[in-house]
């Protein structure tokens, strides 16, 4: 997920995507713990996506408060 794509989303969509991405991270961690995850690089990518979503979400909320 690119940062430009994330910036185009509204607050509700960002929150929905954040929930989905956190669920995906949980599932990947579970797979990693049980030895079923072959591509461990996915963990890093998903964590970065969560950080992007949180950054843009917090920025939009901050701008709306002004």
PQR file with spaces between the fields and no chain letter, atoms N, CA, C, O and H, PARSE charges and radii, in Angstrom:
ATOM       1  N    UNK     1       0.848   -1.163    0.000 -0.4000 1.5000
ATOM       2  CA   UNK     1       0.000    0.000    0.000 -0.0000 2.0000
ATOM       3  C    UNK     1       0.903    1.239    0.000  0.5500 1.7000
ATOM       4  O    UNK     1       1.762    1.393    0.868 -0.5500 1.4000
ATOM       5  N    UNK     2       0.701    2.087   -0.954 -0.4000 1.5000
ATOM       6  CA   UNK     2       1.508    3.297   -1.097 -0.0000 2.0000
ATOM       7  C    UNK     2       0.957    4.414   -0.213  0.5500 1.7000
ATOM       8  O    UNK     2      -0.236    4.453    0.087 -0.5500 1.4000
ATOM       9  H    UNK     2       0.003    1.962   -1.659  0.4000 1.0000
ATOM      10  N    UNK     3       1.836    5.312    0.194 -0.4000 1.5000
ATOM      11  CA   UNK     3       1.428    6.426    1.047 -0.0000 2.0000
ATOM      12  C    UNK     3       0.431    7.329    0.323  0.5500 1.7000
ATOM      13  O    UNK     3      -0.498    7.847    0.943 -0.5500 1.4000
ATOM      14  H    UNK     3       2.805    5.281   -0.050  0.4000 1.0000
ATOM      15  N    UNK     4       0.616    7.519   -0.971 -0.4000 1.5000
ATOM      16  CA   UNK     4      -0.307    8.362   -1.742 -0.0000 2.0000
ATOM      17  C    UNK     4      -1.707    7.767   -1.752  0.5500 1.7000
ATOM      18  O    UNK     4      -2.694    8.500   -1.691 -0.5500 1.4000
ATOM      19  H    UNK     4       1.370    7.099   -1.475  0.4000 1.0000
ATOM      20  N    UNK     5      -1.800    6.456   -1.829 -0.4000 1.5000
ATOM      21  CA   UNK     5      -3.104    5.789   -1.796 -0.0000 2.0000
ATOM      22  C    UNK     5      -3.775    5.998   -0.436  0.5500 1.7000
ATOM      23  O    UNK     5      -4.981    6.230   -0.355 -0.5500 1.4000
ATOM      24  H    UNK     5      -0.998    5.861   -1.879  0.4000 1.0000
ATOM      25  N    UNK     6      -2.986    5.915    0.611 -0.4000 1.5000
ATOM      26  CA   UNK     6      -3.518    6.041    1.965 -0.0000 2.0000
ATOM      27  C    UNK     6      -4.036    7.453    2.203  0.5500 1.7000
ATOM      28  O    UNK     6      -5.080    7.631    2.832 -0.5500 1.4000
ATOM      29  H    UNK     6      -2.006    5.727    0.545  0.4000 1.0000
ATOM      30  N    UNK     7      -3.319    8.461    1.708 -0.4000 1.5000
ATOM      31  CA   UNK     7      -3.718    9.851    1.924 -0.0000 2.0000
ATOM      32  C    UNK     7      -5.053   10.187    1.267  0.5500 1.7000
ATOM      33  O    UNK     7      -5.730   11.123    1.694 -0.5500 1.4000
ATOM      34  H    UNK     7      -2.471    8.317    1.197  0.4000 1.0000
ATOM      35  N    UNK     8      -5.440    9.442    0.240 -0.4000 1.5000
ATOM      36  CA   UNK     8      -6.696    9.707   -0.465 -0.0000 2.0000
ATOM      37  C    UNK     8      -7.923    9.183    0.272  0.5500 1.7000
ATOM      38  O    UNK     8      -9.046    9.567   -0.053 -0.5500 1.4000
ATOM      39  H    UNK     8      -4.890    8.682   -0.106  0.4000 1.0000
ATOM      40  N    UNK     9      -7.728    8.316    1.254 -0.4000 1.5000
ATOM      41  CA   UNK     9      -8.841    7.695    1.967 -0.0000 2.0000
ATOM      42  C    UNK     9      -9.406    8.635    3.024  0.5500 1.7000
ATOM      43  O    UNK     9      -8.703    9.503    3.541 -0.5500 1.4000
ATOM      44  H    UNK     9      -6.816    8.004    1.518  0.4000 1.0000
ATOM      45  N    UNK    10     -10.700    8.446    3.342 -0.4000 1.5000
ATOM      46  CA   UNK    10     -11.293    9.242    4.409 -0.0000 2.0000
ATOM      47  C    UNK    10     -11.069    8.531    5.750  0.5500 1.7000
ATOM      48  O    UNK    10     -10.550    7.416    5.794 -0.5500 1.4000
ATOM      49  H    UNK    10     -11.271    7.740    2.922  0.4000 1.0000
ATOM      50  N    UNK    11     -11.462    9.186    6.825 -0.4000 1.5000
ATOM      51  CA   UNK    11     -11.160    8.699    8.168 -0.0000 2.0000
ATOM      52  C    UNK    11     -11.802    7.336    8.435  0.5500 1.7000
ATOM      53  O    UNK    11     -11.159    6.455    9.007 -0.5500 1.4000
ATOM      54  H    UNK    11     -11.883   10.092    6.790  0.4000 1.0000
ATOM      55  N    UNK    12     -13.056    7.152    8.031 -0.4000 1.5000
ATOM      56  CA   UNK    12     -13.736    5.872    8.276 -0.0000 2.0000
ATOM      57  C    UNK    12     -13.040    4.734    7.532  0.5500 1.7000
ATOM      58  O    UNK    12     -12.870    3.643    8.077 -0.5500 1.4000
ATOM      59  H    UNK    12     -13.578    7.867    7.566  0.4000 1.0000
ATOM      60  N    UNK    13     -12.644    4.989    6.302 -0.4000 1.5000
ATOM      61  CA   UNK    13     -11.965    3.959    5.514 -0.0000 2.0000
ATOM      62  C    UNK    13     -10.587    3.649    6.116  0.5500 1.7000
ATOM      63  O    UNK    13     -10.166    2.492    6.128 -0.5500 1.4000
ATOM      64  H    UNK    13     -12.781    5.875    5.859  0.4000 1.0000
ATOM      65  N    UNK    14      -9.897    4.656    6.607 -0.4000 1.5000
ATOM      66  CA   UNK    14      -8.594    4.439    7.250 -0.0000 2.0000
ATOM      67  C    UNK    14      -8.747    3.558    8.486  0.5500 1.7000
ATOM      68  O    UNK    14      -7.957    2.640    8.705 -0.5500 1.4000
ATOM      69  H    UNK    14     -10.239    5.596    6.597  0.4000 1.0000
ATOM      70  N    UNK    15      -9.761    3.841    9.284 -0.4000 1.5000
ATOM      71  CA   UNK    15      -9.989    3.040   10.486 -0.0000 2.0000
ATOM      72  C    UNK    15     -10.342    1.602   10.138  0.5500 1.7000
ATOM      73  O    UNK    15      -9.903    0.670   10.811 -0.5500 1.4000
ATOM      74  H    UNK    15     -10.403    4.586    9.106  0.4000 1.0000
ATOM      75  N    UNK    16     -11.140    1.421    9.080 -0.4000 1.5000
ATOM      76  CA   UNK    16     -11.505    0.061    8.646 -0.0000 2.0000
ATOM      77  C    UNK    16     -10.273   -0.700    8.167  0.5500 1.7000
ATOM      78  O    UNK    16     -10.066   -1.858    8.527 -0.5500 1.4000
ATOM      79  H    UNK    16     -11.497    2.178    8.533  0.4000 1.0000
ATOM      80  N    UNK    17      -9.465   -0.037    7.355 -0.4000 1.5000
ATOM      81  CA   UNK    17      -8.246   -0.677    6.845 -0.0000 2.0000
ATOM      82  C    UNK    17      -7.264   -0.981    7.972  0.5500 1.7000
ATOM      83  O    UNK    17      -6.577   -2.002    7.942 -0.5500 1.4000
ATOM      84  H    UNK    17      -9.634    0.904    7.063  0.4000 1.0000
ATOM      85  N    UNK    18      -7.197   -0.101    8.960 -0.4000 1.5000
ATOM      86  CA   UNK    18      -6.304   -0.320   10.097 -0.0000 2.0000
ATOM      87  C    UNK    18      -6.718   -1.575   10.859  0.5500 1.7000
ATOM      88  O    UNK    18      -5.869   -2.372   11.258 -0.5500 1.4000
ATOM      89  H    UNK    18      -7.755    0.728    8.985  0.4000 1.0000
ATOM      90  N    UNK    19      -8.012   -1.747   11.058 -0.4000 1.5000
ATOM      91  CA   UNK    19      -8.515   -2.938   11.740 -0.0000 2.0000
ATOM      92  C    UNK    19      -8.179   -4.199   10.950  0.5500 1.7000
ATOM      93  O    UNK    19      -7.742   -5.199   11.521 -0.5500 1.4000
ATOM      94  H    UNK    19      -8.701   -1.100   10.734  0.4000 1.0000
ATOM      95  N    UNK    20      -8.384   -4.146    9.642 -0.4000 1.5000
ATOM      96  CA   UNK    20      -8.084   -5.306    8.797 -0.0000 2.0000
ATOM      97  C    UNK    20      -6.595   -5.627    8.816  0.5500 1.7000
ATOM      98  O    UNK    20      -6.209   -6.794    8.874 -0.5500 1.4000
ATOM      99  H    UNK    20      -8.739   -3.334    9.179  0.4000 1.0000
ATOM     100  N    UNK    21      -5.769   -4.606    8.768 -0.4000 1.5000
ATOM     101  CA   UNK    21      -4.326   -4.813    8.714 -0.0000 2.0000
ATOM     102  C    UNK    21      -3.810   -5.359   10.039  0.5500 1.7000
ATOM     103  O    UNK    21      -2.913   -6.202   10.056 -0.5500 1.4000
ATOM     104  H    UNK    21      -6.083   -3.657    8.721  0.4000 1.0000
ATOM     105  N    UNK    22      -4.369   -4.885   11.144 -0.4000 1.5000
ATOM     106  CA   UNK    22      -3.972   -5.431   12.444 -0.0000 2.0000
ATOM     107  C    UNK    22      -4.369   -6.893   12.572  0.5500 1.7000
ATOM     108  O    UNK    22      -3.634   -7.695   13.148 -0.5500 1.4000
ATOM     109  H    UNK    22      -5.098   -4.201   11.130  0.4000 1.0000
ATOM     110  N    UNK    23      -5.533   -7.236   12.032 -0.4000 1.5000
ATOM     111  CA   UNK    23      -5.974   -8.637   12.043 -0.0000 2.0000
ATOM     112  C    UNK    23      -5.030   -9.491   11.190  0.5500 1.7000
ATOM     113  O    UNK    23      -4.692  -10.617   11.557 -0.5500 1.4000
ATOM     114  H    UNK    23      -6.130   -6.584   11.564  0.4000 1.0000
ATOM     115  N    UNK    24      -4.614   -8.939   10.052 -0.4000 1.5000
ATOM     116  CA   UNK    24      -3.671   -9.636    9.184 -0.0000 2.0000
ATOM     117  C    UNK    24      -2.339   -9.862    9.900  0.5500 1.7000
ATOM     118  O    UNK    24      -1.750  -10.936    9.785 -0.5500 1.4000
ATOM     119  H    UNK    24      -4.888   -8.025    9.754  0.4000 1.0000
ATOM     120  N    UNK    25      -1.863   -8.859   10.635 -0.4000 1.5000
ATOM     121  CA   UNK    25      -0.611   -8.997   11.378 -0.0000 2.0000
ATOM     122  C    UNK    25      -0.737  -10.078   12.443  0.5500 1.7000
ATOM     123  O    UNK    25       0.182  -10.874   12.634 -0.5500 1.4000
ATOM     124  H    UNK    25      -2.341   -7.986   10.729  0.4000 1.0000
ATOM     125  N    UNK    26      -1.869  -10.108   13.134 -0.4000 1.5000
ATOM     126  CA   UNK    26      -2.091  -11.151   14.135 -0.0000 2.0000
ATOM     127  C    UNK    26      -2.007  -12.534   13.497  0.5500 1.7000
ATOM     128  O    UNK    26      -1.351  -13.429   14.031 -0.5500 1.4000
ATOM     129  H    UNK    26      -2.615   -9.461   12.978  0.4000 1.0000
ATOM     130  N    UNK    27      -2.669  -12.709   12.360 -0.4000 1.5000
ATOM     131  CA   UNK    27      -2.654  -14.005   11.678 -0.0000 2.0000
ATOM     132  C    UNK    27      -1.254  -14.374   11.216  0.5500 1.7000
ATOM     133  O    UNK    27      -0.856  -15.534   11.320 -0.5500 1.4000
ATOM     134  H    UNK    27      -3.202  -11.982   11.927  0.4000 1.0000
ATOM     135  N    UNK    28      -0.498  -13.402   10.704 -0.4000 1.5000
ATOM     136  CA   UNK    28       0.863  -13.681   10.271 -0.0000 2.0000
ATOM     137  C    UNK    28       1.749  -14.073   11.450  0.5500 1.7000
ATOM     138  O    UNK    28       2.570  -14.983   11.336 -0.5500 1.4000
ATOM     139  H    UNK    28      -0.821  -12.460   10.620  0.4000 1.0000
ATOM     140  N    UNK    29       1.584  -13.392   12.575 -0.4000 1.5000
ATOM     141  CA   UNK    29       2.365  -13.739   13.773 -0.0000 2.0000
ATOM     142  C    UNK    29       2.025  -15.153   14.243  0.5500 1.7000
ATOM     143  O    UNK    29       2.904  -15.909   14.657 -0.5500 1.4000
ATOM     144  H    UNK    29       0.917  -12.653   12.668  0.4000 1.0000
ATOM     145  N    UNK    30       0.760  -15.493   14.174 -0.4000 1.5000
ATOM     146  CA   UNK    30       0.330  -16.829   14.571 -0.0000 2.0000
ATOM     147  C    UNK    30       0.961  -17.876   13.652  0.5500 1.7000
ATOM     148  O    UNK    30       1.459  -18.899   14.122 -0.5500 1.4000
ATOM     149  H    UNK    30       0.046  -14.879   13.837  0.4000 1.0000
ATOM     150  N    UNK    31       0.939  -17.619   12.343 -0.4000 1.5000
ATOM     151  CA   UNK    31       1.556  -18.531   11.384 -0.0000 2.0000
ATOM     152  C    UNK    31       3.053  -18.642   11.624  0.5500 1.7000
ATOM     153  O    UNK    31       3.616  -19.732   11.521 -0.5500 1.4000
ATOM     154  H    UNK    31       0.534  -16.788   11.961  0.4000 1.0000
ATOM     155  N    UNK    32       3.700  -17.538   11.939 -0.4000 1.5000
ATOM     156  CA   UNK    32       5.132  -17.538   12.192 -0.0000 2.0000
ATOM     157  C    UNK    32       5.473  -18.368   13.432  0.5500 1.7000
ATOM     158  O    UNK    32       6.454  -19.110   13.445 -0.5500 1.4000
ATOM     159  H    UNK    32       3.243  -16.652   12.023  0.4000 1.0000
ATOM     160  N    UNK    33       4.650  -18.232   14.469 -0.4000 1.5000
ATOM     161  CA   UNK    33       4.888  -18.963   15.709 -0.0000 2.0000
ATOM     162  C    UNK    33       4.711  -20.465   15.526  0.5500 1.7000
ATOM     163  O    UNK    33       5.384  -21.253   16.191 -0.5500 1.4000
ATOM     164  H    UNK    33       3.852  -17.629   14.459  0.4000 1.0000
ATOM     165  N    UNK    34       3.816  -20.865   14.635 -0.4000 1.5000
ATOM     166  CA   UNK    34       3.573  -22.291   14.414 -0.0000 2.0000
ATOM     167  C    UNK    34       4.446  -22.859   13.301  0.5500 1.7000
ATOM     168  O    UNK    34       4.370  -24.048   12.992 -0.5500 1.4000
ATOM     169  H    UNK    34       3.270  -20.224   14.095  0.4000 1.0000
ATOM     170  N    UNK    35       5.277  -22.006   12.699 -0.4000 1.5000
ATOM     171  CA   UNK    35       6.196  -22.478   11.664 -0.0000 2.0000
ATOM     172  C    UNK    35       5.575  -22.607   10.291  0.5500 1.7000
ATOM     173  O    UNK    35       6.165  -23.244    9.418 -0.5500 1.4000
ATOM     174  H    UNK    35       5.338  -21.040   12.950  0.4000 1.0000
ATOM     175  N    UNK    36       4.414  -22.031   10.064 -0.4000 1.5000
ATOM     176  CA   UNK    36       3.733  -22.148    8.781 -0.0000 2.0000
ATOM     177  C    UNK    36       4.045  -21.000    7.832  0.5500 1.7000
ATOM     178  O    UNK    36       3.744  -21.089    6.642 -0.5500 1.4000
ATOM     179  H    UNK    36       3.934  -21.513   10.773  0.4000 1.0000
ATOM     180  N    UNK    37       4.642  -19.923    8.336 -0.4000 1.5000
ATOM     181  CA   UNK    37       4.915  -18.751    7.512 -0.0000 2.0000
ATOM     182  C    UNK    37       6.253  -18.915    6.801  0.5500 1.7000
ATOM     183  O    UNK    37       7.297  -19.034    7.442 -0.5500 1.4000
ATOM     184  H    UNK    37       4.886  -19.850    9.303  0.4000 1.0000
ATOM     185  N    UNK    38       6.210  -18.919    5.470 -0.4000 1.5000
ATOM     186  CA   UNK    38       7.430  -19.087    4.693 -0.0000 2.0000
ATOM     187  C    UNK    38       8.099  -17.753    4.396  0.5500 1.7000
ATOM     188  O    UNK    38       9.325  -17.651    4.441 -0.5500 1.4000
ATOM     189  H    UNK    38       5.361  -18.822    4.949  0.4000 1.0000
ATOM     190  N    UNK    39       7.306  -16.728    4.094 -0.4000 1.5000
ATOM     191  CA   UNK    39       7.863  -15.421    3.767 -0.0000 2.0000
ATOM     192  C    UNK    39       7.734  -14.506    4.986  0.5500 1.7000
ATOM     193  O    UNK    39       6.708  -13.851    5.171 -0.5500 1.4000
ATOM     194  H    UNK    39       6.310  -16.811    4.059  0.4000 1.0000
ATOM     195  N    UNK    40       8.768  -14.465    5.808 -0.4000 1.5000
ATOM     196  CA   UNK    40       8.722  -13.670    7.026 -0.0000 2.0000
ATOM     197  C    UNK    40       8.814  -12.172    6.738  0.5500 1.7000
ATOM     198  O    UNK    40       8.552  -11.363    7.629 -0.5500 1.4000
ATOM     199  H    UNK    40       9.602  -14.997    5.658  0.4000 1.0000
ATOM     200  N    UNK    41       9.172  -11.791    5.537 -0.4000 1.5000
ATOM     201  CA   UNK    41       9.213  -10.388    5.156 -0.0000 2.0000
ATOM     202  C    UNK    41       7.844   -9.748    5.161  0.5500 1.7000
ATOM     203  O    UNK    41       7.725   -8.524    5.227 -0.5500 1.4000
ATOM     204  H    UNK    41       9.385  -12.448    4.814  0.4000 1.0000
ATOM     205  N    UNK    42       6.807  -10.571    5.093 -0.4000 1.5000
ATOM     206  CA   UNK    42       5.437  -10.046    5.145 -0.0000 2.0000
ATOM     207  C    UNK    42       5.172   -9.338    6.466  0.5500 1.7000
ATOM     208  O    UNK    42       4.433   -8.355    6.508 -0.5500 1.4000
ATOM     209  H    UNK    42       6.905  -11.565    5.039  0.4000 1.0000
ATOM     210  N    UNK    43       5.771   -9.832    7.540 -0.4000 1.5000
ATOM     211  CA   UNK    43       5.578   -9.207    8.846 -0.0000 2.0000
ATOM     212  C    UNK    43       6.043   -7.756    8.818  0.5500 1.7000
ATOM     213  O    UNK    43       5.352   -6.866    9.315 -0.5500 1.4000
ATOM     214  H    UNK    43       6.372  -10.630    7.505  0.4000 1.0000
ATOM     215  N    UNK    44       7.204   -7.523    8.241 -0.4000 1.5000
ATOM     216  CA   UNK    44       7.754   -6.170    8.152 -0.0000 2.0000
ATOM     217  C    UNK    44       6.860   -5.275    7.294  0.5500 1.7000
ATOM     218  O    UNK    44       6.598   -4.127    7.655 -0.5500 1.4000
ATOM     219  H    UNK    44       7.765   -8.245    7.837  0.4000 1.0000
ATOM     220  N    UNK    45       6.396   -5.795    6.170 -0.4000 1.5000
ATOM     221  CA   UNK    45       5.541   -5.009    5.275 -0.0000 2.0000
ATOM     222  C    UNK    45       4.227   -4.619    5.941  0.5500 1.7000
ATOM     223  O    UNK    45       3.765   -3.487    5.799 -0.5500 1.4000
ATOM     224  H    UNK    45       6.609   -6.727    5.877  0.4000 1.0000
ATOM     225  N    UNK    46       3.636   -5.546    6.657 -0.4000 1.5000
ATOM     226  CA   UNK    46       2.356   -5.276    7.309 -0.0000 2.0000
ATOM     227  C    UNK    46       2.539   -4.264    8.438  0.5500 1.7000
ATOM     228  O    UNK    46       1.697   -3.387    8.626 -0.5500 1.4000
ATOM     229  H    UNK    46       4.011   -6.466    6.772  0.4000 1.0000
ATOM     230  N    UNK    47       3.638   -4.381    9.193 -0.4000 1.5000
ATOM     231  CA   UNK    47       3.903   -3.401   10.250 -0.0000 2.0000
ATOM     232  C    UNK    47       4.093   -2.006    9.665  0.5500 1.7000
ATOM     233  O    UNK    47       3.629   -1.024   10.245 -0.5500 1.4000
ATOM     234  H    UNK    47       4.323   -5.093    9.040  0.4000 1.0000
ATOM     235  N    UNK    48       4.766   -1.909    8.530 -0.4000 1.5000
ATOM     236  CA   UNK    48       4.952   -0.610    7.881 -0.0000 2.0000
ATOM     237  C    UNK    48       3.622   -0.049    7.388  0.5500 1.7000
ATOM     238  O    UNK    48       3.387    1.156    7.473 -0.5500 1.4000
ATOM     239  H    UNK    48       5.143   -2.707    8.059  0.4000 1.0000
ATOM     240  N    UNK    49       2.753   -0.914    6.875 -0.4000 1.5000
ATOM     241  CA   UNK    49       1.431   -0.461    6.440 -0.0000 2.0000
ATOM     242  C    UNK    49       0.620    0.079    7.618  0.5500 1.7000
ATOM     243  O    UNK    49      -0.083    1.081    7.487 -0.5500 1.4000
ATOM     244  H    UNK    49       2.944   -1.893    6.806  0.4000 1.0000
ATOM     245  N    UNK    50       0.721   -0.586    8.760 -0.4000 1.5000
ATOM     246  CA   UNK    50       0.022   -0.114    9.953 -0.0000 2.0000
ATOM     247  C    UNK    50       0.553    1.263   10.347  0.5500 1.7000
ATOM     248  O    UNK    50      -0.224    2.152   10.693 -0.5500 1.4000
ATOM     249  H    UNK    50       1.292   -1.400    8.867  0.4000 1.0000
ATOM     250  N    UNK    51       1.860    1.438   10.297 -0.4000 1.5000
ATOM     251  CA   UNK    51       2.449    2.734   10.639 -0.0000 2.0000
ATOM     252  C    UNK    51       1.982    3.818    9.677  0.5500 1.7000
ATOM     253  O    UNK    51       1.680    4.932   10.105 -0.5500 1.4000
ATOM     254  H    UNK    51       2.492    0.716   10.016  0.4000 1.0000
ATOM     255  N    UNK    52       1.919    3.509    8.388 -0.4000 1.5000
ATOM     256  CA   UNK    52       1.425    4.479    7.403 -0.0000 2.0000
ATOM     257  C    UNK    52      -0.013    4.879    7.699  0.5500 1.7000
ATOM     258  O    UNK    52      -0.360    6.060    7.701 -0.5500 1.4000
ATOM     259  H    UNK    52       2.165    2.604    8.041  0.4000 1.0000
ATOM     260  N    UNK    53      -0.837    3.876    7.947 -0.4000 1.5000
ATOM     261  CA   UNK    53      -2.246    4.144    8.228 -0.0000 2.0000
ATOM     262  C    UNK    53      -2.406    5.004    9.477  0.5500 1.7000
ATOM     263  O    UNK    53      -3.187    5.956    9.481 -0.5500 1.4000
ATOM     264  H    UNK    53      -0.555    2.917    7.945  0.4000 1.0000
ATOM     265  N    UNK    54      -1.675    4.674   10.531 -0.4000 1.5000
ATOM     266  CA   UNK    54      -1.769    5.447   11.761 -0.0000 2.0000
ATOM     267  C    UNK    54      -1.289    6.874   11.570  0.5500 1.7000
ATOM     268  O    UNK    54      -1.892    7.808   12.099 -0.5500 1.4000
ATOM     269  H    UNK    54      -1.041    3.901   10.529  0.4000 1.0000
ATOM     270  N    UNK    55      -0.221    7.050   10.826 -0.4000 1.5000
ATOM     271  CA   UNK    55       0.316    8.387   10.585 -0.0000 2.0000
ATOM     272  C    UNK    55      -0.692    9.257    9.856  0.5500 1.7000
ATOM     273  O    UNK    55      -0.954   10.388   10.264 -0.5500 1.4000
ATOM     274  H    UNK    55       0.268    6.292   10.396  0.4000 1.0000
ATOM     275  N    UNK    56      -1.251    8.736    8.790 -0.4000 1.5000
ATOM     276  CA   UNK    56      -2.214    9.515    8.009 -0.0000 2.0000
ATOM     277  C    UNK    56      -3.492    9.738    8.803  0.5500 1.7000
ATOM     278  O    UNK    56      -4.066   10.826    8.760 -0.5500 1.4000
ATOM     279  H    UNK    56      -1.038    7.817    8.459  0.4000 1.0000
ATOM     280  N    UNK    57      -3.942    8.723    9.523 -0.4000 1.5000
ATOM     281  CA   UNK    57      -5.159    8.846   10.324 -0.0000 2.0000
ATOM     282  C    UNK    57      -5.003    9.921   11.396  0.5500 1.7000
ATOM     283  O    UNK    57      -5.886   10.761   11.565 -0.5500 1.4000
ATOM     284  H    UNK    57      -3.476    7.839    9.557  0.4000 1.0000
ATOM     285  N    UNK    58      -3.898    9.897   12.109 -0.4000 1.5000
ATOM     286  CA   UNK    58      -3.669   10.897   13.147 -0.0000 2.0000
ATOM     287  C    UNK    58      -3.548   12.293   12.546  0.5500 1.7000
ATOM     288  O    UNK    58      -4.026   13.264   13.132 -0.5500 1.4000
ATOM     289  H    UNK    58      -3.181    9.214   11.971  0.4000 1.0000
ATOM     290  N    UNK    59      -2.921   12.397   11.399 -0.4000 1.5000
ATOM     291  CA   UNK    59      -2.784   13.702   10.728 -0.0000 2.0000
ATOM     292  C    UNK    59      -4.162   14.255   10.340  0.5500 1.7000
ATOM     293  O    UNK    59      -4.447   15.435   10.544 -0.5500 1.4000
ATOM     294  H    UNK    59      -2.532   11.608   10.923  0.4000 1.0000
ATOM     295  N    UNK    60      -5.011   13.382    9.777 -0.4000 1.5000
ATOM     296  CA   UNK    60      -6.348   13.830    9.359 -0.0000 2.0000
ATOM     297  C    UNK    60      -7.192   14.231   10.560  0.5500 1.7000
ATOM     298  O    UNK    60      -7.918   15.223   10.507 -0.5500 1.4000
ATOM     299  H    UNK    60      -4.779   12.423    9.612  0.4000 1.0000
ATOM     300  N    UNK    61      -7.101   13.462   11.644 -0.4000 1.5000
ATOM     301  CA   UNK    61      -7.855   13.805   12.856 -0.0000 2.0000
ATOM     302  C    UNK    61      -7.355   15.139   13.416  0.5500 1.7000
ATOM     303  O    UNK    61      -8.156   15.964   13.855 -0.5500 1.4000
ATOM     304  H    UNK    61      -6.511   12.655   11.687  0.4000 1.0000
ATOM     305  N    UNK    62      -6.054   15.350   13.404 -0.4000 1.5000
ATOM     306  CA   UNK    62      -5.474   16.596   13.894 -0.0000 2.0000
ATOM     307  C    UNK    62      -5.938   17.776   13.055  0.5500 1.7000
ATOM     308  O    UNK    62      -6.247   18.840   13.592 -0.5500 1.4000
ATOM     309  H    UNK    62      -5.403   14.680   13.047  0.4000 1.0000
ATOM     310  N    UNK    63      -5.989   17.594   11.739 -0.4000 1.5000
ATOM     311  CA   UNK    63      -6.434   18.668   10.857 -0.0000 2.0000
ATOM     312  C    UNK    63      -7.907   18.991   11.053  0.5500 1.7000
ATOM     313  O    UNK    63      -8.311   20.148   10.934 -0.5500 1.4000
ATOM     314  H    UNK    63      -5.738   16.730   11.302  0.4000 1.0000
ATOM     315  N    UNK    64      -8.708   17.978   11.353 -0.4000 1.5000
ATOM     316  CA   UNK    64     -10.144   18.190   11.571 -0.0000 2.0000
ATOM     317  C    UNK    64     -10.415   18.922   12.878  0.5500 1.7000
ATOM     318  O    UNK    64     -11.438   19.595   13.006 -0.5500 1.4000
ATOM     319  H    UNK    64      -8.379   17.039   11.449  0.4000 1.0000
ATOM     320  N    UNK    65      -9.510   18.802   13.857 -0.4000 1.5000
ATOM     321  CA   UNK    65      -9.695   19.487   15.137 -0.0000 2.0000
ATOM     322  C    UNK    65      -9.436   20.979   15.024  0.5500 1.7000
ATOM     323  O    UNK    65      -9.956   21.765   15.816 -0.5500 1.4000
ATOM     324  H    UNK    65      -8.680   18.255   13.754  0.4000 1.0000
ATOM     325  N    UNK    66      -8.657   21.360   14.072 -0.4000 1.5000
ATOM     326  CA   UNK    66      -8.321   22.785   13.928 -0.0000 2.0000
ATOM     327  C    UNK    66      -9.497   23.609   13.488  0.5500 1.7000
ATOM     328  O    UNK    66      -9.374   24.822   13.323 -0.5500 1.4000
ATOM     329  H    UNK    66      -8.235   20.721   13.428  0.4000 1.0000
